[in-house]
Amino acid sequence: MISSRTEGCTLTGALSVTSSVQDAITVIHGPDGCAHHNFSLLHALHFDNDQLILPSFLSSSLKEQEIIFGGEQALEDALAGALAGSPGAIFVLTSCVAAAIGDDVMAVCSEISGCPVVVIPSGGFLGGGFSDGVRSALIALSDLADGGDPNGTVTLVGEKNLEYEAEANYHEVRRLLGLLGVKVQLRFVRNIDVSAIAHLGSSSLNILREESLTDVGDVLEDRFGTPYLPSFPVGFEGTLTFLSQVADALNIGSREAVSSEMARQKEIIDQFSELRGRAINVCHPGGMPPLFLNELLELFDLQVKERGQNLPLPDPVPVGTSGISRMLSRWKRVLHA
């Protein structure tokens, strides 16, 4: 998959994953500036999301001498510092500078014993972006999994740890799965310990956060034989389809769950009936409006006009029925302002 260079740093994408493993330490093999920038960024974003989390980073602190003569000794020193903290695992991320130097990071890390060490190439100077870092980290961390027999549960793969509604989206997916009597075994990777990753291969179904993670889904399916759904549910109809797809994948019935969710959706549509026939103008940050918008335009007979009331579309798009409900609430407030 080709990533846009405007989407952010590969290293930041990988860190958004590794920093969510609570008992691990991430070593950034690069200059202090890379560590400082990303620590400040992730800490600020977590704070905005009401998570008082200090990312557990160490830097190999590459300076001019190491950039000229090689930074492997600096990496060894940083790994020794990480080991002193008795982590559940150490994740080693390479910066653009380290990748350009050509340090043999794998060889240095292979000398470590007594603690799992996972190397994640994250130097994006050859064209990688944030999403490449996320995918690389998820695939690399899956090496810590043992596999196992399918147990009827679900694993959520690649939740957006930096998005504002990450927890709300998780609770919506868990609610929908609960209608089918299905439990979430693992959030890979969000606010978990290293030991939890061992269970990655024992779920009966993986659900990817979004379709850009299909490479990760393919790797996990090849490695553990676990099928996957390509994304969280989007839109009213998409949510009903999601329920049916989960049920089909797990070979269980979905009629009652779909019927219950249809009734809930009807209540929400009735609740926002005053939106019907309004003249609106919708601008989506991603450019092309998502497909679920056409569904809402039809359900509420909304008239898209150049001089209509500007309404926000969230990016990422809302998840499930509850996500649509929250968005409609925001639209209602805007229209009444």
N, C-alpha and C positions, 0 to 999 in steps of 0.2 A: 504494500500500500504506500502511495506517495503522500508525504505529509507537507503541509505548508510551513515555510520557515517563519511565518508570522504568528504561528500558534504558540510559540514559547520554546524554552530550552529543553533538550532531551534529558539533561540531568535533572531538571525540575520535575519532569514527568516521572522519572524513575524514583525520585525522592518522595513524591506524593504517595507512592506505593510502599516503599520500604519503611518510611517513618510511621506507618500505621501498624507495624508489627511491634508491639509494645515492649517486649523484653529483648529486642535486638538493638545493635548499635550499627549505624551506617558510617563507613569510612569513605570520605570523598578524596580520591587521589587527584589532587590538583592544588592550585593556589588558594590561599585563605579567602580571596575575594569570592570564589565560587561558593564556598561554604557559608560565608557571611551573608551574601545576597540571598541564598536559598533559605537559610535559617530565618532571616528577617521576613521573607515573603511568606513562608509556610506558617510561621508563628502569627503573623498578622491575619492571614486568612482563617486560621483556626480560631483566633480570638473573635473575628467577625461572626463566626458560626457558633459562638458561645462554648468553645472548647479551649480550656486553659491548658494547652499542651505545649511543652517545650520539646521540639524535635531532638532526638538523640543522635547528633552528628559528631564526627571527628574529622579533622582535615590533616592530610599529609604535609600541608604547608609548603608546597613547591615554591622555591624562589629561583633567582637567576642562575645560581650555581647548579641546582638540580635540573633546571631546564636545559642547560648546556651539557652537563656531564651525566645526566640520568638521575631518576628519582626513586630507584628501587629501595635504597637504604631508608629514605624518608617514609616510604610505604611500610617497611618493616617496623620502623619506630612507631608509626601510627597504629599498626596492628597490635603491637605490644601494649600500647595504651588502651586499646579497646578490650583486649583480653583481661586487663586488670579490673575491668568492670564486671566480669563474670556474666557476659550476655548469653542469651539463649542461642544467638547466632550473630555473625558479623556479615554485613553486606558491603561489598567493596564496589564503589561506583567510580568509573573513570571519567575525568573531565576532558574537554577538548585538548587542553595542554598536554595531559598525560598520554592521550591517544597519539598526538603528534610526535612526542618524544620517542614513543615506541617501547616504553618499559614493558618487561615481561611480567605483567601483573599476575597471570595465572601461576607462573612458576613461584613467585614470592608467596602467594597465598597457599600453594600446595604444601608449603613447609609448616603450616600451622596445624597443630593437633589439639584435641580436647575440646574443640568448638567448631560447629559447622561454619564454613566460610563460603559465601556465594559471590561470585564475580559477575557484575552486570555492566557490560560495555554501554556507556552512556555519553560518549563524546560525540556531539552532534555536528561537528564542523564539516562533515562530508554530506550533510543534507538532512539529517534527522531533525525531528521536532518533538514537542511535548508528548504526543500520543505514541511516538516510537519508543520513548522512554518508558511509558506505562506498559506497553506490550512486552518490551524486553524484560522489565522487572517481573511481571506476572509469570512469564515463561521460565525465567531463571529460578524464581522462588518455588515453582512447581517441582523442582528437583528434590525438595525436602519432603515430598509426599511419598507415602509407602504404597498407596493403592489399597485394594480390599474389595470384598464382595458388595455389590449394590444393595443398599439398605432401605430404599424407598424415600430417601430424603433428597433435598435440593441444595446445591451450592450456588451462591451468587458470585459472579466473577466480574471483577473490574469496576466496582462501584466508584463513582467520582468523589474521591475523598475531599476535594476542595470546593465542591458545589454547595450552595447555601441550603438546599433542601435534601441533602443526602440521607439524613435520618428519616425525614418524612417519606421519601421515596421507598426506603427500605421497609418502613412500617406498612406502606400501601401494598407492596409486593407480598409481604408476610401475611397481611390480611386476606389477600386474594388466594394465596396458597392455603390458608386456613379454611376457606370455604370448601376446599377439596380434601381437607384432612391431611395436608402435606406440611411437613416441617422443614425449616431452613437449618441445615446442619452446620454450614460454614459460610462466612463472608470472606471471600478470597479476593482482595485483602482489605479488611477494615477493622481496626481496633481488636486485633487478635494477638495471641501469643504464638511463638514459634511452634510449640507442640501441636497446636490446632491444625497446622498445615498438613500434618501427617494424614489427616482424614480426607484430604482433597479427592483422592481417587475412589472413595467408597460411597459417594452419593450416586443416586440413580439418574440424576439430570443436573446439568449445569445451565444456569441462565445468565447470559452475558448482559452487561449493563447497556451496551449499544453495539450496533453492527460493525463498527470499526474494530472490534475485538475478535472478529471471526478467526483471525490467525491464531489467537490464543485458544479459542474453542477447538480448532482443528488439532492443535498440539495436544491438548488435554484428551481429546477423543482418541487420537492415535496412541497416546501413552497409557491411558487407563480404560479405554473403551466406553467412556461416558458421553452420551449424546448431549446436544445443547440446543437451546433456543437462542436466537440471535440478538434479542434485546428485551428490555423491560417493556411492559404494555404501554401503548400510546393511543389515546382517543377512546371513546365509548365502545365503538365496534371492535377496535383493536384489543380492548380489555376482555371482551367476551371471547374473542378468538384466542387470546392468551390462555384463558381458562381451559378451553377445549384442547389446545396444543399440549399443555402440561398434562392434562388427563390422558390424552392419547399416548404421550411418551411414557407415562407411568402405568398405563393399562388399567385405569380406573374410570369410574363414571363421572360425568361433568354436568348432567342435566340439572340437578338441584342447585349446583353452584351458579351455573349460568342464569337460571331462572331468578335466583335471589339477587344476583348483580343487576340483571335487567330491571327488576323492581326498584332497586336503589337508584339506578340511573334515571328512571322515570320520575322519581321523587325530586331529583336534582334539577331535571329539565323543568318540572313544574315550579320549583322554587325560584328559578330565574326567568320565569315566563315574561316578566316586564322588559326583558331584553329584546323581545320579538319585534321585528320590523325596524329596528334602529339603523340609522345610517352610520357606518363606521369606516375607518381606514386603518389597516393593520400593517405594521412594519416589523419584519423579523430580522434580527441581527445577522442570521446566517444567509440572508439573501432570499432564496426561494422559500415561500411559506410552507410549513409542514402539511402533510396530507390531511391530518385530522382537522385542520381549519375548515376545509370544505364541508366536513361533516357538521361542524357547528354552524356554519353559514346556512345550511339547509334546515337543521333542526330548529333554529331560532329565526329563520327568514331574515337574516341580517343582510343589509344592502351595503355593498362595498362601493364607496364613492370618494372621489378625490377630496371633497370638502367634509367628509364624514368625521366623526370623533375619532381621534387617534387612540388606538388601544394597544397595549404592550403584549407581545408574545414572548414568553420566557425562553431563554436559551441556557441550558438544554430544555427541550420541550417537556411539558408536564407528564407525569407518570400515572397511569391508571385513572380510574374514576375520581379518586380523591384529588389528584393533580388537576384534572379539568375543573373540579368544583372550586378549588382554591383560585384558579385563574379566572373563572367566571365571577367570583367574589371581587377580585381586583377590578375586573371590567365594570362591574356594577358601581363600585365606588367612583371610578373615573367618570362614568356617564352621569352620576348624580352630583359630581363636583361643581 
